[in-house]
């Protein structure tokens, strides 16, 4: 995974000649909304029934689970399922806005894709040769494996770094970060009541300040992206509970650059309301598939 730099954008002077026309940024022209996925037309009845039964099993467990952002939801193993059944599941589950990857784990990588049903995640583990070694469906605010990977090999405190010449606000910024990290319980069972976010976009940081941040907070193993009108890119760092959260507009221009000091970054989390909506839509999908096979 390539390190992500924290760019500095010089603000141009607001100078405009009288005869120049105002230039407005292009506005978003479309919005992603939910629509019921399509079932492959060439899928035979037995394959459709098998896929529908798998989803019903998963929904039964989902309905009996009480949502808790910190508690793992139901999980359905898909490894070894026939290719035709997986093709149907791929079609009906679709791809949502959030995807993630984990690199640097011992002997394997992890790929995560949210389905069109918010809070339902497809997770695959690949070995060093790219062979699939695990594949499952998981419900929850975020797949547990992403949080585990984000914590693996990290340290609970911000490391000491030598501030380069020209550093202006980095020392005060580091003091703020350390004070927030101290609020996390050492055994990981207690967390601050509210997340703490540092807006780097608005801070007067010099190149030396950014260099100090880059050295103290190298990019971690987890990279997450959420796409909408623009995109939100979230990466773990070498220090536990510190995430880089960067928002880009539809032109892929960085518009908000932050550090989030929190157990799990909120921009890409599914909420209880999402899971409740997903329960209803998944039940509708299963009923639709059942009616199609019985027709």
N, C-alpha and C positions, 0 to 999 in steps of 0.2 A: 504494500500500500504506500503510495507516494505521500510524503508529508504535505499538509496543506499550509500554505503561507497565509499570513494575515496582512493583506495589502493595505497601503495607505493611499487615500485618494485626495489629491490637492483640490481644494474648492476654488473654481474659477471666479474671477471678479464678475460682479453682476453689471456688466457693461453692455449696452445695446444702442445702436444708432437709431435715430427716430424713424428712419424709413425701413427698418428691418421688421419683418413679421414675427409674431410670437410663435415659438415652436413648442407644441404640446406633446408630451409623451403619448405613445400609442396605448390605448386602453385595451384591456382583455376583451376578446370577442366571443368567448365561449366558456361554458361552465360544465364541469363533469357532474352528471347526476346519475342516480342509480337506475338501472334498467335490468329486467330479468334476463339472465344469461340464456344463450342458445344451446340447445342439446344437439349434438352431432346427428345429422340426418341418416348417416350410414350405420349408426350403432344398433346392434340387434337387441331383441327383447331381454335376453339373458344378461347381457352386459348392462343394460339400463337398470334392471332389477338389482343386480349386484351393487352398482354405484348408489342407487337409491337406498338400499339397506345399510350401506356404510354410513351414509349421511344421516339416516334415521338413528343409528346407534350413537353417532356423535351428538345429534340434537338431544337425544334422551339424557345424555350426561350433561350437556350444556344447560338443559332446563332444570336439572337437579343441583346445579352449582350456583352458589351465591357469589356474585361478583365481588372481588376484592383486588385492588390494583397490585397488591403485594403477594397474592396467593395464586399459584399456578392453576390455570383452568384445565378442562378436560383435554385429553390428547388421544389422537387416533393414529395408530401406526399404519403407514401405507407401503412400507418396504415389502417388495415381493408381490404386490398386487399385479394382476395381468395388465399388459400395456393398454388393452382396449378399455378397461375400467378406468385406468388413470387418464386416458384421453377424454372420457366423459367427465370425470372430476375436474380436469383442467378447463374444460369448456364451461361447465356450470359455475365453477368457483371464480373463474376469471382472475384478473389482476387489478388490485386496488392501487391507491396512490403511494403507499409506503413500501420500500424495499430496503434490504440491508445485506451486508456481507461482513464476514469475520475472517481475517487473515492472521497468520502468525501462530495459530494454535499448533500443538504438537501433532504432526502427521496428518492434519486434516484442515479443510476450510468449511465454512458454513455459509449457505445462501438462504435468505429469508424473503418471502414475498407475501404481502397482505393480499387477501382475496377481495372481491368486490363487497363481501360481507364484512363490515368493519369489525376488527377484533378477532377475525379468523385468519390464522397465519399458516402458510406452507413453509416448512423448514426442511432443508436437505443438508446432509453432511457428505463431503467428498474427500476421498483419500488423496495422497500425494500424486497419484496417477489420474485423478479426476473421476474415479469410480465412485458411484453412490454407495455409501455405507449405512445411511440412515435417512428416513423420509417420513415425516409425520405432519398431521394437521393439529394445530394447537389454538386454543381460545385464551384470550387474556388481554391485558393492557399492552403487553409487549412479550415476545417469547422469552422464556427464562434463560435460554442459552445466550442471548445477547447480553443480558446483565452479568451473567457468570463470566463471559468472555471479557467484558469491559473491566471486571475486577481482577481478572487473572494477571499476575505479574505486575500489578500496580502497587503504589505505595500510598499510605493514608495521609501523608503530609507533603506539603510542597517542598521540593528539594532546594537547597541553597545554591545560588548561582552568583557568579561575579558580575556585577552590573557593568556593562561596557561604558566607555566614555560617551557622554551625551545622554545617558539615561536621566529622565526628568521625573516622571510619575510612577515608574516601575516600583521603586521601594515602597511607596504608600499603597500601591495596588497589591503588592505581595503581602503586606501587613493585613489588608482587608481580606484577602483570600484565606490566609492562615487563621484569622479569627472566625471565619465562617466554617472552615473545616473542623475547628475545635468543637463545634456544636454537634458533630456526629459522634454517636457513641462508639467506643472502640470495638465492641463486639458486634456492631452492625444491627442492633435490635432497636435503636432509637434514632430518630432523625429530626431535624428542625421542622417546626410546624409549617413554615413557608419556604419555598425555594428562594435562593438568592441569585440575582442575575446582574452581571456587570456589563454595561453597554460600552463596548470598546469604540463604537462608531462615534460617540459623542465626546470621548475623552481626548484631550490634547496629548497624544502619545508620539514620541519621536521614533525614528527608525531604531535607535538603541533600546528604547522601551519594548518595541515589538521583538527585537532580537532576544532580550531577556525572557520574555514570555515564551518564545519559541523554544528556547533552551530548557526552561523549567517545565513546560507542558508539551512534550513531544506528542505527536499523533499516536493514539492507541490502536487496538486491534479492531474496533468496531466502527463501521461507517454506515450511516443511515440517511436515506434521502426520501423526502415527501414532496410529491409534485402536485401542484394545483395551478393557479394562475402563474405563479413563479415556481420556486422550489425552496425547501428548507433542508439544509445539509447539517447533519449532526454527527460528530465524531467523538469518540472517547479519547482520553488523554492518559499520560503516564501516571497521573495522580487520581486516586479513587474519588468518585463523586464530582469530578470536574469534567464538563462536556463543552465542546465548542459548538455553538449553534449559530449558523449563518443563513440569512434569508436573502434570496436573489429574486429580482423581478423577472418578467417574461422575456427581457432582453439579456438575461443571465448576468446582470450587473448586481454586485453586492450592495444591498441597501441597509442591512442591519447585521452587525457583527458582535456577538456576545459570548461571554463565558457564563455557563449555568452551573451553579454549585448546588447539586441536588442528587438524590438517589437515582432518579430516572428522569430524563428530559421530557417535559410536557408536550412539546409541539407534535410528537409522533405517537402519543399514547392514545389507546382506545379507552373510552369512559364507560361507566355503567349504562348510560343512556344508549350508547352505541351497541353494547351487547344485547340490551333489551330489544332494540330495533332489529338486530341480526337474528335473534330467536324467531321473530315473526316472519321475516323474509325467508329464512332457511326453511321454516315450516311450509311456507307457500311454495317454495321451490320443490320440496319433496312431494307435496300434494300434486303439483303439476306433473312431475316425473311419473308418479304413480298412475295418474289419469292417462298419461300418454302410453304407458305400457299395457293398460287395461282396455284401451280403445280397440 
